[in-house]
Amino acid sequence: MNTFSPQIEPHVTPQALKELGRYDFPDPVAIDPDGVGIVAVGGDLAAGTLLSAYAQGLFPWFNEDEPIAWWCPEPRCVMVPTDYQPSRSLRKQAKKERWQLTLNQAFDDVIHACSLPRSNGLAEGGHTWIHDEMIEAYTGLHARGFAHSIEVWDGQGQLIGGLYGLKIGSIYFGESMFHRTSNASKLAFWGLMRLCEQGHVALVDCQLPNDHLMSLGATTLPRTDFLTQLDTLIANPTIKWQNNSHRPLAVSRLDSIESWQLKS
């Protein structure tokens, strides 16, 4: 009988990632001692640039008609997956819904849904920072095995929620989430917590705090603490998330031990 052996993510040193880009990013603490958050402007969104930036604690955040801006906020919003506790109402909803979670089955659909103004809490026609240039860049990282999506499907097979971000070593850099049905994004987030916990991903970077993330149990770290931990987190080996590595998961099983099953 053939059994599936989970692949371990290829080891990439933090220094190697930092050297992928052709730009020298400044030290966030030295260049931004007051903690405004923005540390550099310019450059490009090539895969090497993005991976180099993330390895140094930076991420891009800018509107379509603005120069590329690189951020490292003070403080940093984070979530420890093993500390996550879903609300009682979310647990009750998960048990009764016939929805399913999947990994990396509809990345393009998820990132485009996240780009819609309504998905970002903006009025119809409002600006969104997930514009075409960002979509192209993160879709490229997905093709290279760094960017991942979690999808939520209803009983009729319709995509009703999801999220996407990057996994490097034992840290997941969350980017955005969306929902078309109430609480679908919260169930995607719960699914992410379980997947991270089972795959030994120690920290989820939520970037900037907001009411929604804090309601899910996120907390904040001083920027210096986050940056100090980053090299170790990146260097830790974890299970590789592939398009076909995990079975679909019924949301009713999110409370089960080892809920995300590896494909055999």
N, C-alpha and C positions, 0 to 999 in steps of 0.2 A: 504494500500500500504506500502510495506517495503522500507525504505530508508537507505542508507549507512551512518553511523555515523563515521567520521574519528577517528581512535584511536590515543590517545596522547601517545607519547613515555613514557615508565615507567621512573619515576624520579630516577636518580642515582646520588648520590652526588660525586663531584670530589674526595673527600677523599676516598670514597669507591672504586672508580676506581683505584686510586693510590695504594691502598692496595691489589689489585687483584694479582699483580705480586709478585714473591719471591725474587726480587732483589731491592736493594736500589740504585736508580739512583741519581747521584750527581746533585746539583743545577747548571744549565747551566752557569749562570753568574759567579758563584764563581769558577768553575772548568775551565772555558774558558773565562777569562776576555778580551782577545784580539780578541774574536769573530771569531776564526778559523772555528768553527761550530761543530766539532766532540767533544762529551762530555763523551762518554763511549764506551768500547769495550768488547764484550763477551755476555754471557747470552744465551737466546733462543728466539724463535718466537712463544711461546705458546700464546694462546688467552689472558690470564691474563697478561702476560708480555707486549704484544702489547698495550692493553687498558691502562695499568698503564703508559706506556711510553707516549702515546698520551695525556693522562690527565696531563702530566708534560711538554708537549711541545716538546717531542722527537719523532723521527721516525727513522726506520732502513734504511740504505742505504749502500750497500756493494756488491762487486762482488762475484761470486759463489765460487771462490777459496780463499776468504779472511774471516777473523773472522767477526762476526756480529758487525757492527759499528752503534752507535746511535748519531743522529745529532740534533742540535738546532741552525740553522744558524742565523747570524747577518749580515744584517737585515732579516726580515721574509717577504716573498712575499705573499700578500693577495689580495683578491677581496671582495668588499662589493657588494652583489647581486643587491641592489637597485641603485647602481651607474653605473651598467654595461650598455653600449650603443653599440649595434652591428653596424658595419660599414654599410654605404649605400649600398655597393656592396653585403654584406651578406644578408641584408634585401631583395634586389631585387632577389637574388638567391632563398631565402626561399620561396618567393611568387610564384615562377614558378615551383619549384620541387614537385614531387609527392612522396616525402619521408616521413617516419614516425619516431617518437621518441617513445621509450618505456623505462620503468623503471624496472630493475631487471628481465628481461626476458632472458638474455643470459650472465650472469656474467662470466661463465667459458670461453665462446668464447671471451669475451672482454678482460679478463686478459691475455689470451694466445696470442691474437692479439697484445696487448700492449707489450708483452715480445719479440716479433720478432725484430731483430736488425734494420730493416728498419723503424719500428714504432718509434724508439727512435732516429732517425736521424743518425744512425751508418751505416757503410758500411756492405755489406753482409758478414756474418761470424764474425762480431764484437761482443764484449762482451755486455751483457745486465744485468742490476741489477735485473730484474724481472725473476729470475731463479726458478727452481722447488721448492726450499725451501720457497721462497716468495709466489709463487702461492698457495702452500698448506696452508700456514698460512692465507692468505687473503681470500681464499675460505672458510676456517673454520670460519672466522669472518663474512663472508656473510651468512653462515648457521645459525649463532647466531643472525642475524638481524642488525649487525653493518656496514658491508661493502655493498656498493650498486653500481650498474652499470646503465649507461644510454646508450642505443643503438640507432644507426641510421640505418634504413633499406631503400633500394631503392624501386622503383616501382615493382620490381620482387621479393621482399622479401629477398634480399641478404643483409647481414650485411656489411655495408660500413664504419662504424666509431663508436666511442664510447669512454667512459671514465669510471673510477671507483675510489672509495675512501671510506672513513668512515664518517658516521654522528653520532655525539654524542651531544645530546642537540641541541643547535642552532649554532653549528659550523660543517662545512663539511671539512674534511681533504682530499684534492685532491691528488691522487697518480699518475695516468698516463692517457694518451689518445692516440688514434690512428686514422688513416684514410686510407681508400683504394680508396676513391674518393675525389677529391679536395673539401676542406672546410667542409667535413663531421664532422671532429672533432670540428671545430668552431661552427657548429650547435648543436653538443652535448653539448658544453660548454654553449651556449646560452640557451639551454633547461635546463641545470643545474641551471643557474641563475634564470630562471623563476620559476622552481620548488622550489628553496630555498626561493625566494621572497614570493611565495604563502604559503610556509610552515613555515615562520618566522625563517628561518635560516639566522642569521645576518652576518656571515662571512665565507668565503671560504679560507682555508689555502692552498696556492699554493706552499709552502715550499721555493724553491729556484727560484729567478728570472731568466728568460731567455727571449730572444727576442720575442719568440712566445707568451708567457704569457703577456708580457708587451704590445704587439701589440693588445691584447684582452682587455686591460684596467686595468690589474693588477697593483698594487702599492706595496710599501714596508712599513713595520712598524719596528721601533726599537724593538729588541728582548725583552727588558724589558717591553715595552708596550703590546706586544703580550702576554707575560706570565702573566701580570697583568690582562688582560681581560679574560684569558682562563677559570678560575674557574667559572666566571659568565656565560660565553657562554655554558659551559658544563651543568650547572645546569638548564638552561632555558628549559621549556617544548616545544616540537614541535610536529607536526603531524608525526606519525609513517609511514615510507616508507616500505610498504610490497610488496610482489611479485604481488599481485592482487589489490593494493590500488588505482592505477591511470589508466585511460584509455590511449591507444595509442594516440599520438598527431601528427597530420599532421604538418610538419615544416612550412607550409604556415600559420598556426595559431599562430606562436610564438609571433607575435605582438598583439594578441588579449588579452583583459582583462581576467584574470583567465583562461589562456590557458590550463594548465594541469587540466583536469576534474577528480574528484574523481569518482570511480565506484559506481553506485547506487545498 
